[in-house]
Each structure stands twice: as C-alpha cells, then as structure tokens.
Amino acid sequence: MDSLKKKEKIIHTITTTNSNESIIDINTEQSCINPSCFFCTMKEPNSMIRRAGLQRCFKEMPSRDNQALVLVLSGLWNIAMTQPDDPEFPSLGVFRCMASLIQKGIDNKSWLLKDQNIYIPYYAAHIIGSYTMNKAKFAEKAVQSGVIPPLMDLLRGKISWVEQRVAVRALSHLASYEKTFDAVAMYEEDVVKSAMKLASNCLEVVYTKFVGVPDAKERLEYHRDLLTRGVGGLDTENRKAEEWACQLQRWSLYLLNCFACKERSLNLICRQEFLKDLCEMWGGLVNHESPAGVGLIRILCYSKHGRKSIAESKEVVIRLCHISRSSDDWQYIGIDCLLLLLKDQDTRFKVLEISALFLVDLVELRSLADRSNVGEEIARVLLFDYRQIMLKLKSKEVQKVMQEIWDLKVERRKREKTMPKEMVEERRVLVGLIKQQGNHMFCLGDIEEALAKYTEALDLCPLRLRKERVVLYSDRAQCRLLLGDPDAAISDLTRALCLSTPANSHSKSLWRRSQAFDRKSLAKESLMDCVMFLNSCVKTETAKGVKIPYHAARMISKQMEATWIFANLESKASSNQSSKVQESKNYDKQKYDEMMRIMIEKKGLISRLSTIREEPFIGNEEVKRKMERARSKKDFSARSMQGRWGSRIGAC
C-alpha cells in the first residue's frame, strides 16, 4: 500500500504541476475521455482492475498518437527513479513498452518531432536503466522484452549524446549481471567500440554541441529542458551539462569494465591510444567517487594481455607512477597497478626501470585506504630476486635506487634493531641540533649549506624517529625546491607524507609538494595536494570564519582551471574564436565558484562555514626583513655550534 500511495502522489504531482514550472505544455484540467488513460488507471482502487488496466496501457501506448504521452513517460520516470525495486510495472510489460517507444522514435522521425515526443526516447531508456539498476530478475525481464536492440541504436548515436547517456547506463546494468551479460555480448564488438569512442570523445561532443555554444537560442531546447527541468539559466545548464558529460564517460568506462573483468575484447580495449586516453580520464571533483580511467587500467592489469599492453606504454606506466605518488583518492589503485606489473615476470623488468624511481619514496608507507603494511609490500616486490635484478639493470640511477631500498629496509634496519634506547635518545638530541644549524643557514639564505645539514641529520636519524624524519625530509625538500630541483623535492615530500600519521597529513609537505607538482605541470596532483593542505588547515568543528591563505586559493584557482574537463577544448575554441571566450567570462567565474563549492562538499573542506576570508601571503619585503633580522642575531653563531658539536657529530 505504501508503494501505491507513493505512486499516486507522484502521479498527482505530475498532473497538477503548472505548465510554467514543467517541461510539459499540456492542459491537464480537461476531463479525461480515454478509457485507457494511464493516470485514471493509476487511481483505480481495485488492484486487479488496476493491474489489468496498466497492462493494457503498456501494450497500447506505443501505437497511440497521444499528445499526453510525454506526460505519462515523465510520471513513469519519476516512479522508476524513486521506486526502482518495485516489481509492479516490470511485471506488467513496462520494458516492452519502453523498447517499442525508443524504436518508434528512431524509426519515425516525423513522430519524434511531433508535439513533445522528442523527450520520449530519453525517458524510456532512463526508465529501463532505473528498473534494472538493482534487480537481476528485472534485468532478465528487460532482455526478454527486447530492450537491447533499441538501446544499441541509441548507444550508436542515432539521436544525440543525451540519449547516449541513458542508453549506456541501461546497458551497463544489463552487462553487470551474469544472466544477462551474454545478451549484451551478442553485440560485443559494437558495444565495446561504441563505449570506447564515447569514453574518449564524449567531452568534446558535449562541449561542441552544448557548453561551447554561448547563445542559448542555438542550443537544442529539449536538451536545455532535460538538463535543468526548466529552472535556471545558462550557468545552470552548463554546470549540469558538465556533470552529465562526466557521467556519460563514467558509464562508458563501467560498460567496458564489464567486458574487461571477463577478459573479453581485450585486443580492442588495450589499444595503445585508448590506454593513453584512459590516463587522462579523471573522476575529479564532479564524480569524486568514480575511479574513472585508472579503475579500468587496474582491471586490465589482472589479465596477462592487459599487463603486456600496459607495460609496452612508457607513458601509461609513468602516469601510474604519478598517481601512486600523489594524495589522489585513487593513489592505492596506482600502487596496485604497478605491483601487479612488477609481480609478472614478463613485464617486471620493463616496468621496474621506470617505477623503481617513484616507488622508492613509498617503501615506508604504513597504511593507505584501510590497507596496512603497504610500504612493506612495495619493498618486498621491488627487492624480489634482488641479486639477479642488480646484475640485469643497466641504468646506474635505477641501480642506486635499488641499493638505497636494500640499505633502508634490510641493512639499516638490521643495524638499528639492536640500538639501545639511550643511543636513540642521544641521536635525537644530536639530530635536533644539526637541524637547528640547517634552519639558521636557511634563514641566512645559504640554501645549499642548509640542504647539506638536513641531509646530515637524516643520515643520523634512527628510522623509528618518524616525526623527526617527516620534518627533515620536508625542510630538505624546500631547499631543493628553491634550488630549482622539483623532482628531488617531490621525492623528499612524498617520503615525508608517507611517514606522517595518518599518511598524507603533514600540511607543510602537502603545500610544498603542490608547488613542486605545479612546476612539473602536473595540475591534478598539485590540485589534490592543495585541497588536502586546506583540509588540514581548516578546523570545521570550531571555526565560524576560516581564513584561507591567499597563495593556496590562488593555486587552487589555477589548477582547477587547468583540470577542468573542458579546459583543452576551451583552449582550442579560444584560439579560433576569441570573441566567444570573452562572452563566456561570466560563466568561467560561475564555474570556478561552483567547483569550489563541490570541492568543499566532496573533500570534506569547510563544510559548515558561514564565511571564507582570504589571508594575504607574506610578500617579498616581509621575507627580506625576516632574513635581515636573522643575519643580525649575534647570539647564535653557526661556527661556534659547529665547534661545540663537531666532535660528537664526527664520532657518531
């Protein structure tokens, strides 16, 4: 009864909505004279009569040329969205009805363009996808009702990208069940090729056909209506189109996942160009729960063919290395992919020469994404058959890295295992004093000498003193950043963040690595570090107004602009049509504001704040004054400290 009441409430809402607030322009006040009226049937109190009437409605609906048909589909869409597990409509023939309506829209263009029938294929495909979302038995019923052929036509682009979005969603649900996968796989090559094309090109299509069209009059009206339900202007439409573009890409990847999990069509999915495209498909801040391209890459890494294809692409392997050494939500997926490649003897050596240079920074990582001893596993995989690997390696740099991992995880650990507590404490004091020397050299502007002091302190610092090593690595990285070596800085900062508890929580290291990634033009990695930096700075439970440092706000603005899903397309368009870019400046501002809001909500930032104020960054003049004050201090002499502690440093 509760289900029936909900349906009646939805139908009542649909049929009483004012035409100015609805996309449907139909006078619903007229008295009904149709004996097969869906809305009248829904109000029938006798359940047997009602079910028989609904079955008749679904059977006759595709053959009727009724102006109110789109209103019926809108009501069915609302019911399917809110009650996807209700078996009533699936048992009465809703799938066959929806399949017939989609096919009618594809085959009969004059009917499709009549009245408001243009909305019907979208609603019909969405209804199929909603009812097959959770229930395998509904999916079986849908396949038996012949929904796949018309969905395939929509997937091929017979109407537009809006219908492709709901078609790929429905097909993904059908492909995810064991009992209905084979029905989708009958069109395997067509499905896989279409999904690959959509995943690679959908952003360009949405931008070209919609977002990149600044004049609302030139956009398809029914697209605008479906995106915003008649509410909101150009900015709202653009933001919704961006979300739908991401969803279209995500569902395309999900459909490919269904085949990749079964090791089907890997010869198509593992094409080198597509693998490179996958690296750029980012769940991002819009679809923050979707692993996107890297998720499919991990699925491919579980198969022999997939590992072989990925190992052959240096670009893909390097991209995985960057993800594994970032604070991205999918860092652990990047690590998983590299470990799977390194465990395969056929791909191990080829991948080792690239990945060892990155993974060396992660060998002390304790836990990540509810997984413990991550660094130990990385070290174990890298050092497997260590002696033989060292003989085969040709690169001196990789040999040095492997030796460093061996010394850190085997030799040094063995030496320090028996170190007395008294010696550990003595080392702690000594390391602190050398660090102070480094700090003083840094304040005096002698960056190279400061770097040497931090290195000396790190060499002396016992492995168990993790907090002290976090600070030393971070400070040394700052020196390397100032000396123009962002690669070495990223390495040190990653080690600092691996040692922090929890991982990726040391705020200074996050900000510094964000800067280093920025210098390497790794915008996504820089953005995620900056987001995490702000997250560590903000105390939402106590602050009513939080000051966001200006330099961090500026970095986020820059990287969000660079990582916007349409950034490259907008750049191309701006080079050809500079005037149109000027017209869309207001949208760019709105887009930034909206992305900031999404980032705050999705990443846990400033979730309950009334105001956000910017805090100006310390300018160059202030820095100079601080350095002058440091130079003028006479009570601190680097030479006297060196003389006082030099003998102890040498002895240790």
JOJO-V838204 format. One record per residue. N is the residue number from 1. RES is the residue in three letters. SS is DSSP state (H for helix, E for strand, C for the rest). NEAR is the number of other C-alpha atoms within 10 Angstrom. Layout:
# JOJO-V838204
n->N res->RES ss->SS near->NEAR
n->N res->RES ss->SS near->NEAR
This chain:
# JOJO-V838204
n->1 res->MET ss->C near->6
n->2 res->ASP ss->H near->7
n->3 res->SER ss->H near->12
n->4 res->LEU ss->H near->15
n->5 res->LYS ss->H near->11
n->6 res->LYS ss->H near->14
n->7 res->LYS ss->H near->21
n->8 res->GLU ss->H near->17
n->9 res->LYS ss->H near->13
n->10 res->ILE ss->H near->17
n->11 res->ILE ss->H near->24
n->12 res->HIS ss->H near->15
n->13 res->THR ss->H near->12
n->14 res->ILE ss->H near->20
n->15 res->THR ss->H near->20
n->16 res->THR ss->H near->12
n->17 res->THR ss->C near->14
n->18 res->ASN ss->C near->15
n->19 res->SER ss->C near->13
n->20 res->ASN ss->C near->9
n->21 res->GLU ss->C near->11
n->22 res->SER ss->C near->15
n->23 res->ILE ss->C near->22
n->24 res->ILE ss->C near->22
n->25 res->ASP ss->C near->16
n->26 res->ILE ss->C near->17
n->27 res->ASN ss->C near->12
n->28 res->THR ss->C near->15
n->29 res->GLU ss->C near->8
n->30 res->GLN ss->C near->7
n->31 res->SER ss->C near->7
n->32 res->CYS ss->C near->11
n->33 res->ILE ss->C near->8
n->34 res->ASN ss->C near->8
n->35 res->PRO ss->C near->10
n->36 res->SER ss->C near->17
n->37 res->CYS ss->C near->18
n->38 res->PHE ss->H near->24
n->39 res->PHE ss->H near->19
n->40 res->CYS ss->H near->16
n->41 res->THR ss->H near->19
n->42 res->MET ss->H near->18
n->43 res->LYS ss->C near->16
n->44 res->GLU ss->C near->13
n->45 res->PRO ss->C near->10
n->46 res->ASN ss->C near->9
n->47 res->SER ss->H near->12
n->48 res->MET ss->H near->10
n->49 res->ILE ss->H near->12
n->50 res->ARG ss->H near->17
n->51 res->ARG ss->H near->18
n->52 res->ALA ss->H near->12
n->53 res->GLY ss->H near->21
n->54 res->LEU ss->H near->24
n->55 res->GLN ss->H near->20
n->56 res->ARG ss->H near->17
n->57 res->CYS ss->H near->22
n->58 res->PHE ss->H near->20
n->59 res->LYS ss->H near->17
n->60 res->GLU ss->H near->12
n->61 res->MET ss->H near->20
n->62 res->PRO ss->C near->19
n->63 res->SER ss->C near->12
n->64 res->ARG ss->C near->10
n->65 res->ASP ss->C near->12
n->66 res->ASN ss->C near->12
n->67 res->GLN ss->C near->14
n->68 res->ALA ss->C near->18
n->69 res->LEU ss->H near->20
n->70 res->VAL ss->H near->23
n->71 res->LEU ss->H near->26
n->72 res->VAL ss->H near->19
n->73 res->LEU ss->H near->20
n->74 res->SER ss->H near->21
n->75 res->GLY ss->H near->23
n->76 res->LEU ss->H near->23
n->77 res->TRP ss->H near->22
n->78 res->ASN ss->H near->18
n->79 res->ILE ss->H near->23
n->80 res->ALA ss->H near->22
n->81 res->MET ss->H near->15
n->82 res->THR ss->H near->14
n->83 res->GLN ss->C near->15
n->84 res->PRO ss->C near->22
n->85 res->ASP ss->C near->17
n->86 res->ASP ss->C near->16
n->87 res->PRO ss->H near->13
n->88 res->GLU ss->H near->13
n->89 res->PHE ss->H near->19
n->90 res->PRO ss->H near->22
n->91 res->SER ss->H near->13
n->92 res->LEU ss->C near->19
n->93 res->GLY ss->C near->19
n->94 res->VAL ss->H near->25
n->95 res->PHE ss->H near->28
n->96 res->ARG ss->H near->21
n->97 res->CYS ss->H near->22
n->98 res->MET ss->H near->28
n->99 res->ALA ss->H near->23
n->100 res->SER ss->H near->22
n->101 res->LEU ss->H near->23
n->102 res->ILE ss->H near->25
n->103 res->GLN ss->H near->18
n->104 res->LYS ss->H near->18
n->105 res->GLY ss->H near->22
n->106 res->ILE ss->H near->17
n->107 res->ASP ss->H near->12
n->108 res->ASN ss->C near->10
n->109 res->LYS ss->H near->13
n->110 res->SER ss->H near->9
n->111 res->TRP ss->H near->15
n->112 res->LEU ss->H near->19
n->113 res->LEU ss->C near->12
n->114 res->LYS ss->C near->11
n->115 res->ASP ss->C near->17
n->116 res->GLN ss->C near->19
n->117 res->ASN ss->H near->23
n->118 res->ILE ss->H near->18
n->119 res->TYR ss->H near->24
n->120 res->ILE ss->H near->23
n->121 res->PRO ss->H near->30
n->122 res->TYR ss->H near->24
n->123 res->TYR ss->H near->25
n->124 res->ALA ss->H near->28
n->125 res->ALA ss->H near->29
n->126 res->HIS ss->H near->24
n->127 res->ILE ss->H near->26
n->128 res->ILE ss->H near->31
n->129 res->GLY ss->H near->25
n->130 res->SER ss->H near->24
n->131 res->TYR ss->H near->29
n->132 res->THR ss->C near->29
n->133 res->MET ss->C near->19
n->134 res->ASN ss->C near->14
n->135 res->LYS ss->C near->17
n->136 res->ALA ss->H near->18
n->137 res->LYS ss->H near->16
n->138 res->PHE ss->H near->22
n->139 res->ALA ss->H near->29
n->140 res->GLU ss->H near->17
n->141 res->LYS ss->H near->19
n->142 res->ALA ss->H near->25
n->143 res->VAL ss->H near->21
n->144 res->GLN ss->H near->14
n->145 res->SER ss->C near->18
n->146 res->GLY ss->C near->17
n->147 res->VAL ss->H near->25
n->148 res->ILE ss->H near->21
n->149 res->PRO ss->H near->15
n->150 res->PRO ss->H near->23
n->151 res->LEU ss->H near->26
n->152 res->MET ss->H near->20
n->153 res->ASP ss->H near->17
n->154 res->LEU ss->H near->26
n->155 res->LEU ss->H near->26
n->156 res->ARG ss->C near->22
n->157 res->GLY ss->C near->16
n->158 res->LYS ss->C near->16
n->159 res->ILE ss->C near->17
n->160 res->SER ss->C near->16
n->161 res->TRP ss->H near->22
n->162 res->VAL ss->H near->21
n->163 res->GLU ss->H near->28
n->164 res->GLN ss->H near->26
n->165 res->ARG ss->H near->27
n->166 res->VAL ss->H near->28
n->167 res->ALA ss->H near->30
n->168 res->VAL ss->H near->32
n->169 res->ARG ss->H near->28
n->170 res->ALA ss->H near->26
n->171 res->LEU ss->H near->28
n->172 res->SER ss->H near->24
n->173 res->HIS ss->H near->25
n->174 res->LEU ss->H near->31
n->175 res->ALA ss->H near->23
n->176 res->SER ss->C near->20
n->177 res->TYR ss->C near->18
n->178 res->GLU ss->H near->10
n->179 res->LYS ss->H near->14
n->180 res->THR ss->H near->21
n->181 res->PHE ss->H near->21
n->182 res->ASP ss->H near->13
n->183 res->ALA ss->H near->17
n->184 res->VAL ss->H near->19
n->185 res->ALA ss->H near->16
n->186 res->MET ss->C near->11
n->187 res->TYR ss->C near->13
n->188 res->GLU ss->H near->16
n->189 res->GLU ss->H near->13
n->190 res->ASP ss->H near->14
n->191 res->VAL ss->H near->22
n->192 res->VAL ss->H near->24
n->193 res->LYS ss->H near->16
n->194 res->SER ss->H near->19
n->195 res->ALA ss->H near->26
n->196 res->MET ss->H near->22
n->197 res->LYS ss->H near->15
n->198 res->LEU ss->H near->27
n->199 res->ALA ss->H near->27
n->200 res->SER ss->H near->20
n->201 res->ASN ss->H near->13
n->202 res->CYS ss->H near->23
n->203 res->LEU ss->H near->22
n->204 res->GLU ss->H near->19
n->205 res->VAL ss->H near->16
n->206 res->VAL ss->H near->23
n->207 res->TYR ss->H near->20
n->208 res->THR ss->H near->15
n->209 res->LYS ss->H near->15
n->210 res->PHE ss->H near->21
n->211 res->VAL ss->H near->25
n->212 res->GLY ss->C near->20
n->213 res->VAL ss->C near->16
n->214 res->PRO ss->C near->16
n->215 res->ASP ss->C near->13
n->216 res->ALA ss->H near->14
n->217 res->LYS ss->H near->8
n->218 res->GLU ss->H near->10
n->219 res->ARG ss->C near->15
n->220 res->LEU ss->C near->11
n->221 res->GLU ss->H near->11
n->222 res->TYR ss->H near->15
n->223 res->HIS ss->H near->19
n->224 res->ARG ss->H near->23
n->225 res->ASP ss->H near->17
n->226 res->LEU ss->H near->16
n->227 res->LEU ss->H near->20
n->228 res->THR ss->H near->18
n->229 res->ARG ss->C near->15
n->230 res->GLY ss->C near->16
n->231 res->VAL ss->C near->13
n->232 res->GLY ss->C near->12
n->233 res->GLY ss->C near->11
n->234 res->LEU ss->H near->15
n->235 res->ASP ss->H near->18
n->236 res->THR ss->H near->18
n->237 res->GLU ss->H near->23
n->238 res->ASN ss->H near->24
n->239 res->ARG ss->H near->20
n->240 res->LYS ss->H near->17
n->241 res->ALA ss->H near->22
n->242 res->GLU ss->H near->22
n->243 res->GLU ss->H near->15
n->244 res->TRP ss->H near->21
n->245 res->ALA ss->H near->24
n->246 res->CYS ss->H near->26
n->247 res->GLN ss->H near->22
n->248 res->LEU ss->H near->27
n->249 res->GLN ss->H near->26
n->250 res->ARG ss->H near->25
n->251 res->TRP ss->H near->25
n->252 res->SER ss->H near->30
n->253 res->LEU ss->H near->27
n->254 res->TYR ss->H near->26
n->255 res->LEU ss->H near->23
n->256 res->LEU ss->H near->26
n->257 res->ASN ss->H near->24
n->258 res->CYS ss->H near->21
n->259 res->PHE ss->H near->22
n->260 res->ALA ss->H near->23
n->261 res->CYS ss->H near->15
n->262 res->LYS ss->C near->11
n->263 res->GLU ss->C near->17
n->264 res->ARG ss->C near->17
n->265 res->SER ss->C near->15
n->266 res->LEU ss->H near->19
n->267 res->ASN ss->H near->11
n->268 res->LEU ss->H near->13
n->269 res->ILE ss->H near->24
n->270 res->CYS ss->C near->20
n->271 res->ARG ss->C near->13
n->272 res->GLN ss->H near->16
n->273 res->GLU ss->H near->11
n->274 res->PHE ss->H near->15
n->275 res->LEU ss->H near->21
n->276 res->LYS ss->H near->19
n->277 res->ASP ss->H near->15
n->278 res->LEU ss->H near->21
n->279 res->CYS ss->H near->21
n->280 res->GLU ss->C near->17
n->281 res->MET ss->C near->20
n->282 res->TRP ss->C near->23
n->283 res->GLY ss->C near->22
n->284 res->GLY ss->C near->21
n->285 res->LEU ss->C near->21
n->286 res->VAL ss->C near->20
n->287 res->ASN ss->C near->16
n->288 res->HIS ss->C near->16
n->289 res->GLU ss->C near->12
n->290 res->SER ss->C near->21
n->291 res->PRO ss->C near->20
n->292 res->ALA ss->H near->26
n->293 res->GLY ss->H near->22
n->294 res->VAL ss->H near->26
n->295 res->GLY ss->H near->23
n->296 res->LEU ss->H near->21
n->297 res->ILE ss->H near->26
n->298 res->ARG ss->H near->22
n->299 res->ILE ss->H near->20
n->300 res->LEU ss->H near->25
n->301 res->CYS ss->H near->24
n->302 res->TYR ss->C near->16
n->303 res->SER ss->C near->16
n->304 res->LYS ss->H near->14
n->305 res->HIS ss->H near->14
n->306 res->GLY ss->H near->22
n->307 res->ARG ss->H near->25
n->308 res->LYS ss->H near->17
n->309 res->SER ss->H near->20
n->310 res->ILE ss->H near->24
n->311 res->ALA ss->H near->22
n->312 res->GLU ss->C near->14
n->313 res->SER ss->C near->15
n->314 res->LYS ss->H near->14
n->315 res->GLU ss->H near->15
n->316 res->VAL ss->H near->22
n->317 res->VAL ss->H near->23
n->318 res->ILE ss->H near->17
n->319 res->ARG ss->H near->15
n->320 res->LEU ss->H near->24
n->321 res->CYS ss->H near->22
n->322 res->HIS ss->H near->21
n->323 res->ILE ss->H near->22
n->324 res->SER ss->H near->23
n->325 res->ARG ss->C near->24
n->326 res->SER ss->C near->25
n->327 res->SER ss->C near->25
n->328 res->ASP ss->C near->22
n->329 res->ASP ss->C near->17
n->330 res->TRP ss->C near->22
n->331 res->GLN ss->H near->19
n->332 res->TYR ss->H near->19
n->333 res->ILE ss->H near->20
n->334 res->GLY ss->H near->23
n->335 res->ILE ss->H near->23
n->336 res->ASP ss->H near->18
n->337 res->CYS ss->H near->24
n->338 res->LEU ss->H near->28
n->339 res->LEU ss->H near->21
n->340 res->LEU ss->H near->17
n->341 res->LEU ss->H near->27
n->342 res->LEU ss->H near->24
n->343 res->LYS ss->H near->14
n->344 res->ASP ss->C near->15
n->345 res->GLN ss->C near->9
n->346 res->ASP ss->C near->14
n->347 res->THR ss->C near->19
n->348 res->ARG ss->H near->21
n->349 res->PHE ss->H near->18
n->350 res->LYS ss->H near->16
n->351 res->VAL ss->H near->22
n->352 res->LEU ss->H near->22
n->353 res->GLU ss->H near->17
n->354 res->ILE ss->H near->15
n->355 res->SER ss->H near->25
n->356 res->ALA ss->H near->23
n->357 res->LEU ss->H near->17
n->358 res->PHE ss->H near->21
n->359 res->LEU ss->H near->25
n->360 res->VAL ss->H near->20
n->361 res->ASP ss->H near->22
n->362 res->LEU ss->H near->24
n->363 res->VAL ss->C near->23
n->364 res->GLU ss->C near->25
n->365 res->LEU ss->C near->25
n->366 res->ARG ss->C near->19
n->367 res->SER ss->E near->15
n->368 res->LEU ss->E near->16
n->369 res->ALA ss->C near->12
n->370 res->ASP ss->C near->5
n->371 res->ARG ss->E near->9
n->372 res->SER ss->E near->12
n->373 res->ASN ss->C near->13
n->374 res->VAL ss->H near->20
n->375 res->GLY ss->H near->20
n->376 res->GLU ss->H near->16
n->377 res->GLU ss->H near->16
n->378 res->ILE ss->H near->22
n->379 res->ALA ss->H near->22
n->380 res->ARG ss->H near->16
n->381 res->VAL ss->H near->17
n->382 res->LEU ss->H near->24
n->383 res->LEU ss->H near->18
n->384 res->PHE ss->C near->12
n->385 res->ASP ss->C near->10
n->386 res->TYR ss->H near->14
n->387 res->ARG ss->H near->9
n->388 res->GLN ss->H near->9
n->389 res->ILE ss->H near->17
n->390 res->MET ss->H near->17
n->391 res->LEU ss->H near->9
n->392 res->LYS ss->H near->10
n->393 res->LEU ss->C near->15
n->394 res->LYS ss->C near->11
n->395 res->SER ss->C near->10
n->396 res->LYS ss->H near->10
n->397 res->GLU ss->H near->13
n->398 res->VAL ss->H near->18
n->399 res->GLN ss->H near->19
n->400 res->LYS ss->H near->13
n->401 res->VAL ss->H near->17
n->402 res->MET ss->H near->24
n->403 res->GLN ss->H near->14
n->404 res->GLU ss->H near->14
n->405 res->ILE ss->H near->23
n->406 res->TRP ss->H near->18
n->407 res->ASP ss->H near->13
n->408 res->LEU ss->H near->16
n->409 res->LYS ss->H near->17
n->410 res->VAL ss->H near->13
n->411 res->GLU ss->H near->12
n->412 res->ARG ss->H near->14
n->413 res->ARG ss->H near->15
n->414 res->LYS ss->H near->12
n->415 res->ARG ss->H near->9
n->416 res->GLU ss->H near->13
n->417 res->LYS ss->H near->11
n->418 res->THR ss->C near->8
n->419 res->MET ss->C near->11
n->420 res->PRO ss->C near->9
n->421 res->LYS ss->H near->9
n->422 res->GLU ss->H near->9
n->423 res->MET ss->H near->12
n->424 res->VAL ss->H near->17
n->425 res->GLU ss->H near->13
n->426 res->GLU ss->H near->12
n->427 res->ARG ss->H near->19
n->428 res->ARG ss->H near->17
n->429 res->VAL ss->H near->13
n->430 res->LEU ss->H near->19
n->431 res->VAL ss->H near->25
n->432 res->GLY ss->H near->16
n->433 res->LEU ss->H near->17
n->434 res->ILE ss->H near->24
n->435 res->LYS ss->H near->24
n->436 res->GLN ss->H near->18
n->437 res->GLN ss->H near->23
n->438 res->GLY ss->H near->28
n->439 res->ASN ss->H near->20
n->440 res->HIS ss->H near->21
n->441 res->MET ss->H near->21
n->442 res->PHE ss->H near->21
n->443 res->CYS ss->H near->19
n->444 res->LEU ss->C near->17
n->445 res->GLY ss->C near->15
n->446 res->ASP ss->C near->14
n->447 res->ILE ss->H near->21
n->448 res->GLU ss->H near->16
n->449 res->GLU ss->H near->17
n->450 res->ALA ss->H near->25
n->451 res->LEU ss->H near->25
n->452 res->ALA ss->H near->15
n->453 res->LYS ss->H near->24
n->454 res->TYR ss->H near->27
n->455 res->THR ss->H near->19
n->456 res->GLU ss->H near->17
n->457 res->ALA ss->H near->27
n->458 res->LEU ss->H near->21
n->459 res->ASP ss->H near->12
n->460 res->LEU ss->H near->16
n->461 res->CYS ss->C near->21
n->462 res->PRO ss->C near->22
n->463 res->LEU ss->C near->19
n->464 res->ARG ss->C near->12
n->465 res->LEU ss->C near->14
n->466 res->ARG ss->H near->17
n->467 res->LYS ss->H near->13
n->468 res->GLU ss->H near->21
n->469 res->ARG ss->H near->23
n->470 res->VAL ss->H near->23
n->471 res->VAL ss->H near->22
n->472 res->LEU ss->H near->27
n->473 res->TYR ss->H near->25
n->474 res->SER ss->H near->27
n->475 res->ASP ss->H near->27
n->476 res->ARG ss->H near->24
n->477 res->ALA ss->H near->29
n->478 res->GLN ss->H near->28
n->479 res->CYS ss->H near->23
n->480 res->ARG ss->H near->21
n->481 res->LEU ss->H near->20
n->482 res->LEU ss->H near->13
n->483 res->LEU ss->C near->13
n->484 res->GLY ss->C near->13
n->485 res->ASP ss->C near->15
n->486 res->PRO ss->H near->23
n->487 res->ASP ss->H near->17
n->488 res->ALA ss->H near->17
n->489 res->ALA ss->H near->28
n->490 res->ILE ss->H near->29
n->491 res->SER ss->H near->22
n->492 res->ASP ss->H near->24
n->493 res->LEU ss->H near->33
n->494 res->THR ss->H near->30
n->495 res->ARG ss->H near->25
n->496 res->ALA ss->H near->32
n->497 res->LEU ss->H near->30
n->498 res->CYS ss->H near->26
n->499 res->LEU ss->H near->26
n->500 res->SER ss->C near->23
n->501 res->THR ss->C near->15
n->502 res->PRO ss->C near->13
n->503 res->ALA ss->C near->18
n->504 res->ASN ss->C near->25
n->505 res->SER ss->C near->20
n->506 res->HIS ss->C near->22
n->507 res->SER ss->H near->19
n->508 res->LYS ss->H near->19
n->509 res->SER ss->H near->29
n->510 res->LEU ss->H near->29
n->511 res->TRP ss->H near->23
n->512 res->ARG ss->H near->24
n->513 res->ARG ss->H near->31
n->514 res->SER ss->H near->32
n->515 res->GLN ss->H near->25
n->516 res->ALA ss->H near->28
n->517 res->PHE ss->H near->23
n->518 res->ASP ss->H near->19
n->519 res->ARG ss->H near->16
n->520 res->LYS ss->C near->14
n->521 res->SER ss->C near->13
n->522 res->LEU ss->C near->17
n->523 res->ALA ss->H near->22
n->524 res->LYS ss->H near->25
n->525 res->GLU ss->H near->24
n->526 res->SER ss->H near->29
n->527 res->LEU ss->H near->27
n->528 res->MET ss->H near->24
n->529 res->ASP ss->H near->27
n->530 res->CYS ss->H near->25
n->531 res->VAL ss->H near->26
n->532 res->MET ss->H near->23
n->533 res->PHE ss->H near->23
n->534 res->LEU ss->H near->22
n->535 res->ASN ss->H near->18
n->536 res->SER ss->H near->16
n->537 res->CYS ss->H near->17
n->538 res->VAL ss->C near->19
n->539 res->LYS ss->C near->14
n->540 res->THR ss->C near->16
n->541 res->GLU ss->C near->10
n->542 res->THR ss->C near->10
n->543 res->ALA ss->C near->14
n->544 res->LYS ss->C near->13
n->545 res->GLY ss->E near->15
n->546 res->VAL ss->E near->19
n->547 res->LYS ss->E near->14
n->548 res->ILE ss->E near->16
n->549 res->PRO ss->E near->16
n->550 res->TYR ss->H near->15
n->551 res->HIS ss->H near->15
n->552 res->ALA ss->H near->22
n->553 res->ALA ss->H near->16
n->554 res->ARG ss->H near->11
n->555 res->MET ss->H near->20
n->556 res->ILE ss->H near->23
n->557 res->SER ss->H near->16
n->558 res->LYS ss->H near->16
n->559 res->GLN ss->H near->21
n->560 res->MET ss->H near->24
n->561 res->GLU ss->H near->17
n->562 res->ALA ss->H near->17
n->563 res->THR ss->H near->19
n->564 res->TRP ss->C near->19
n->565 res->ILE ss->C near->23
n->566 res->PHE ss->C near->20
n->567 res->ALA ss->H near->13
n->568 res->ASN ss->H near->13
n->569 res->LEU ss->H near->15
n->570 res->GLU ss->H near->19
n->571 res->SER ss->H near->13
n->572 res->LYS ss->H near->12
n->573 res->ALA ss->H near->16
n->574 res->SER ss->H near->14
n->575 res->SER ss->H near->10
n->576 res->ASN ss->H near->11
n->577 res->GLN ss->C near->12
n->578 res->SER ss->H near->12
n->579 res->SER ss->H near->10
n->580 res->LYS ss->H near->15
n->581 res->VAL ss->H near->19
n->582 res->GLN ss->H near->11
n->583 res->GLU ss->H near->12
n->584 res->SER ss->C near->17
n->585 res->LYS ss->H near->11
n->586 res->ASN ss->H near->11
n->587 res->TYR ss->H near->17
n->588 res->ASP ss->H near->15
n->589 res->LYS ss->H near->12
n->590 res->GLN ss->H near->16
n->591 res->LYS ss->H near->20
n->592 res->TYR ss->H near->17
n->593 res->ASP ss->H near->13
n->594 res->GLU ss->H near->15
n->595 res->MET ss->H near->19
n->596 res->MET ss->H near->18
n->597 res->ARG ss->H near->15
n->598 res->ILE ss->H near->17
n->599 res->MET ss->H near->21
n->600 res->ILE ss->H near->18
n->601 res->GLU ss->H near->14
n->602 res->LYS ss->H near->15
n->603 res->LYS ss->C near->16
n->604 res->GLY ss->C near->15
n->605 res->LEU ss->C near->22
n->606 res->ILE ss->C near->24
n->607 res->SER ss->C near->16
n->608 res->ARG ss->C near->15
n->609 res->LEU ss->C near->14
n->610 res->SER ss->C near->10
n->611 res->THR ss->E near->11
n->612 res->ILE ss->E near->12
n->613 res->ARG ss->E near->11
n->614 res->GLU ss->E near->13
n->615 res->GLU ss->E near->14
n->616 res->PRO ss->C near->12
n->617 res->PHE ss->C near->11
n->618 res->ILE ss->C near->11
n->619 res->GLY ss->C near->8
n->620 res->ASN ss->H near->9
n->621 res->GLU ss->H near->9
n->622 res->GLU ss->H near->11
n->623 res->VAL ss->H near->12
n->624 res->LYS ss->H near->12
n->625 res->ARG ss->H near->11
n->626 res->LYS ss->H near->14
n->627 res->MET ss->H near->16
n->628 res->GLU ss->H near->14
n->629 res->ARG ss->H near->12
n->630 res->ALA ss->H near->17
n->631 res->ARG ss->H near->15
n->632 res->SER ss->H near->11
n->633 res->LYS ss->C near->9
n->634 res->LYS ss->C near->7
n->635 res->ASP ss->C near->6
n->636 res->PHE ss->C near->13
n->637 res->SER ss->C near->12
n->638 res->ALA ss->H near->14
n->639 res->ARG ss->H near->10
n->640 res->SER ss->H near->10
n->641 res->MET ss->H near->14
n->642 res->GLN ss->H near->15
n->643 res->GLY ss->H near->11
n->644 res->ARG ss->H near->11
n->645 res->TRP ss->H near->13
n->646 res->GLY ss->H near->13
n->647 res->SER ss->H near->10
n->648 res->ARG ss->H near->11
n->649 res->ILE ss->H near->16
n->650 res->GLY ss->H near->7
n->651 res->ALA ss->H near->6
n->652 res->CYS ss->C near->10
